């Protein structure tokens, strides 16, 4: 497996979304390929951080970034 073949969806590997055969091919490519290994390690770090992060809290309505709704002319 070449680098270009594993880059279309590296997140699928990180989250366990590949078929076992395909995941094994990616793992065998990552072992000797430091460039791809580093990229996948970064994705894995982000994925792990998101798993333990608290869900975001909604902004109070008075601080909403959204513009006020338009009213149509009557």
C-alpha positions in Angstrom: 0.0 0.0 0.0 1.4 3.4 -1.0 1.0 6.7 0.9 -1.5 8.0 -1.6 -3.7 4.9 -1.1 -4.2 5.5 2.6 -4.7 9.2 2.6 -8.2 9.5 1.1 -9.8 8.8 4.5 -7.2 8.4 7.3 -9.9 9.2 10.0 -11.7 5.9 9.1 -8.6 4.0 10.3 -8.2 6.1 13.5 -11.8 5.6 14.5 -11.9 1.9 13.6 -14.1 2.3 10.6 -12.1 0.1 8.1 -12.6 -3.5 7.3 -10.1 -5.7 9.2 -8.1 -6.5 6.0 -7.8 -2.9 5.0 -6.9 -1.8 8.5 -4.1 -4.5 8.5 -2.8 -3.0 5.2 -2.7 0.5 6.7 -0.9 -0.8 9.8 1.7 -2.6 7.7 2.2 0.6 5.7 2.5 2.8 8.8 5.2 0.7 10.4 8.0 1.7 8.0 6.5 5.1 6.8 7.4 7.7 9.4 5.6 10.5 7.4 2.3 8.7 7.4 2.8 7.5 11.0 3.1 11.0 12.2 0.0 12.2 10.4 -2.0 9.3 11.8 -0.6 9.9 15.3 -1.8 13.5 15.1 -5.3 12.4 14.0 -5.4 9.8 16.8 -4.4 12.4 19.4 -7.2 14.7 18.2 -9.7 11.8 18.3 -8.7 10.8 21.8 -8.9 14.4 23.0 -12.4 14.7 21.5 -13.5 11.5 23.3 -12.7 12.9 26.7 -13.7 16.5 26.1 -16.9 17.9 27.6 -19.6 18.9 25.2 -19.6 22.6 24.4 -22.1 24.7 26.3 -24.5 26.9 24.3 -24.0 30.6 24.3 -26.5 32.6 26.3 -29.0 34.1 23.9 -27.9 37.6 24.7 -24.4 36.8 23.4 -25.5 35.0 20.3 -23.4 35.5 17.2 -26.4 35.1 15.0 -28.1 38.2 13.6 -31.7 38.9 14.7 -34.3 37.2 12.5 -35.7 39.4 9.7 -39.3 40.2 9.8 -41.1 40.3 6.5 -43.0 43.4 5.6 -46.8 43.1 6.3 
